[in-house]
Amino acid sequence: MFGQLVQTITSDGIKLDGFLAASPGQKVWIVCHGVNSSFYSSSLLRELAELFSKLGYGCLLANNRGHDLCSLSFGTLPQRIGSQFENVAECVHDFQAWQECLVRNQMVPYGLAAHSLGAVKGAFWLGGETDLTQIKHFIALSPPRLNTELIADGSKKGLIFVEQLERARELCLAGEGDRIIRVRFPMPTWVSAATFADKYGSGHKYDYLNALGRIEIPTLWTFGSIEVTQGMKNFRNADLEIRQVSERDSLHHHRTSVIEGGDHSYTGVRSSLFESISDWLAAA
């Protein structure tokens, strides 16, 4: 797949990079990564972009401000970004900037496909109160449910999570939200107190189940069978939860697909994933 490196600057001054393989007038899929990842490091998203190309679409592999563990943006002002310092709600600036980039280059923003936290961000953006979204289709690959109550479930790991969250909130109240802390659950990593408190301590603000009714475009939610049967609490039975809400509220434009034998990265089962996506697109 041939294309070119591109850049855009968000309305709040963050410079983002991407890879664009599309022609003027073409319908383009924006493909976005999850936590700690980037447009150039995910083999899953590269292969997904190749699928879109074979189906006749253009593709934009796009960074969001949560790319890599830690990075610097030299946009309007130098800023620390990356998964250690991001605020999930600010993703709206990232998606909007990429959409505007396509329009400037006389291309048609057609679909958004995003993995993991990127899919959570996509649901937050598309379920927002903006009328500026031009996206017509959404594919959410293995989004975790960011729901504070769900993660703090009273189990041993849930209690560890509560302790971590309390510590992060204390640092934020003390004006030390940028302090990097080590957390063990739900994802072992080093992250700023403010980012941890925002991502995991915002109640159900980022829980995509609460956005289903506000996402009005055809949407495919995919998961690996290992995730929804053996995964952590914020993945377990996610497909069933989406189906229940969709059926209850007559949201028939939402579909789910569970890929047998799939883990979070769909290792060894990507052909089945891509077949499911192709079938859904043909019928959407």
N, C-alpha and C positions, 0 to 999 in steps of 0.2 A: 504494500500500500504506500503510494507516494504522496507527499504533501509538504507542508512547510511549517516551521516554527512560528508561532504568533504570540502576541502579548496584548493585554488589555489592562486598564486601570479602573478600579471600582470607584463609585461615587464618594467613598470615604478614604480614597488615596492608596489602596493596596494594589501593587503591581502583580499580575498573575500571568503565568506562561501556559502555553498549550501547543498542540499539534493539530493542524487543520488539513484535512484531505477532502476537498469539496470544490465545486465549480460555481460560478455565479448562477443564480436561479435555482440551484439544487436544494432539495429538502435535506436538512442536516440534523443528525442526532448529536446532542451534547452528552459526552460520556465522562462520568466523574467518579473519582476514587473515594476510598474510605479513610479512616484514621491512620496517621503515620505514613500513608502511601502518597503516590503522585502520578501524574499522567504518564511518566516514563518508566515506572517501576512495577506496574501491575500487568502480568501476562494475561490475566483474565480479561481485563478491559481492552488490551491490545487485540486479543482474539475476538472479542465482541465487536470492536470497531471493524475488523476484517469481515465479520458477518454482515454488518450493515452495508459495507462497501459492495459485497457480493449481491446484496438485495437491491442495489441501485441507489442507496442513500449516500449523502456526504456524511462526514464524521468529524467531530471536534473533541479530541481527548483533552480535557481541561483540568488544570489545577484549581482547587479552592484554597482559601487561606489556611486550611488545616493541613496542607501538604507537608510531608516529612515530620520528624519529631520536633525540630526547631529550625527556623529559617529567618532570614531578614528580607523585608520588602523595601525596595528603594523606589517607591512610588512618589506621591506628593511629599511625604516625609519618611525617613527611615523608621521602620517599625519591626518589632519582634513578632513573628507569626509562627505557624506550625501548630501541631496538635497540642503542644504544651501551653499555648497562649491564646487559642481561639475561643470565640464566643459563638455558640451554635447559631443564634438568631441572626448574626451578621452574614450568614450564608446568602441571604437574599440579595446583598450587594454583589456577591460573586456571580450568582446565576444571572442576575440582571445585566451585569457587565458583559458576560459572554454572549448573551442573547443580543445585546446591542452591537457587539462586535460582528456577529453574523449579518445583522441587518445592514451595517455600514458597508460590508463587503458584498452586498446584494445577494445574500443567501437567505433561505427560509428556515427559521428555527422550528423544527418539526417535532422532535422527541427528546426526552431526557432519560438516560439510563445511568443509574448510579448504584454503587456497591456499599453495603454496610452503613457506616455513619453518613456517607454521601447520600444514601437512599433516605435516611432520616431527614437530612437537610432538604432533599428534594421534596419530600412530603410536606415539610414545614413551609417551603417556598410556594409550592403549588396550592397548598391549603390556606394560604394567607389571604389578606383582604385587599390584594392588589388586582387591578384590571389590566396590568401591563404584561402579563404572561401570555406569550404567543404559542407556547408548547401545546401540541395536540395529543401526545401519547407519553406515558410514563412507565418505565420499567424499574422496579425497586428490587434490587438483588440483596437478599439477606439482611434487611434492616433490623437492628436490635431495638427493643422497646425501652426507651429512656423514660422510665417511670419510677420515681423515688420509692413509692410505697411497694411496688412490685419487687424491687431489688432488696429493700430492707424488709425481708419476709420473716424475720425472727429466727432463721437458721443460723448456724455458726458463721457461715460466710456473710450472711446478712448483718450480723452483729459487727463483724469486722468492717463492713461497708459503713454502717452507722457511725462507728468510731472515726473512720477516715473523714466522713462528711462533716462531722462535728468539728474536727481539727481544721479542716479547710475553711469552714465558716468562721471559726475563731480568728484565723489569720486574716481573713477578709475584713472582719470588724476592726481588727487592729491596724488596718491600712497596709497589710502585707500580702495582698492578693497575688502579687507576682512571685512570691516565694515558691520554689519548686519543692514538691513533696513526693515521697514514694508511696504508691498505693498498690494494694494487692488484689483488690476486687472492686468491680467486676472484670477489670482488665489490668494485669500487672504492668505498671509503667511509672515514669517520672512525669509529673504534670504540675502546673501552677495551681495554687489553691483556688484562685478565682475560676479557672477553667473547670476544675473538678466540681466545684460548687454549682456552676452554671449547668454543666452537662448532666450531672446526676442528681442535683439537689433542687431542681426546678419543678418538682411535682410531676404533673403529666403534660407540661407545656410542650415537650418535644415527643410525646408518645403519639406515633402515627395513627393509632386507633381512633384518637380524637379528631384527626384530620380527614378521615375517610369521607365524611359527608360534605366536606368543603372541596375535595378534589373531584372536579366534575368531568375530567377527561378519561378516556379508556386507560386503565392501569393494570399492569401485571405485577403481582408480588410473587417472587420466587424464593424458595428455601431449599437447602439440602435436607434430606430425610434425617441425617444424623443430628442436625441442628434442632429440629422440631421435636425429636423423640428423646435425644440424649443430651442436648445442649443445656446452657445455663438458663435460669428462670426467665430471663428477658428474651429468650428465643423459643422456649418450650411451648409447643402447641400454637405458635403464632399464626400458622395457616388456618387453624380452626377458629381462632379469635376473629380473624379478618372475615372469614366466611359467615360467622354468626352475626357480626355487625352488618355486613353487606346484605344478608337475607332479611334481617330485622328491619332495616331502613330502606329496603328496596334499592340498593346501590348496585344495580346489575352490571355496571361498567367496570366493576372491580373483579378481577380474576386472580386465582392463586394457582401456583404450580410447585409441587414438591418433587425434587429430583432424587430418585432412589439412589442411595449410597453416597449422596453429596455431603461434603463438609462445607465450611464457611467459604472456601475458595473453589468449591466444585472440582476438587482434584480428581482426575480420572473420569469424570462424568460430564465434561463440558459439551461433548457432542449431543448428549441428551438435553442439556440446558438450552443449547442453541436451537435444537429442533423444536423445543417447546416455545421458544421466543418466536421462531419463524412461523409456526402454526398460529400463534396468537396474532401476529401482525397480519397474516393473510386473512384472518377472520375479523379483525378489529374494524 
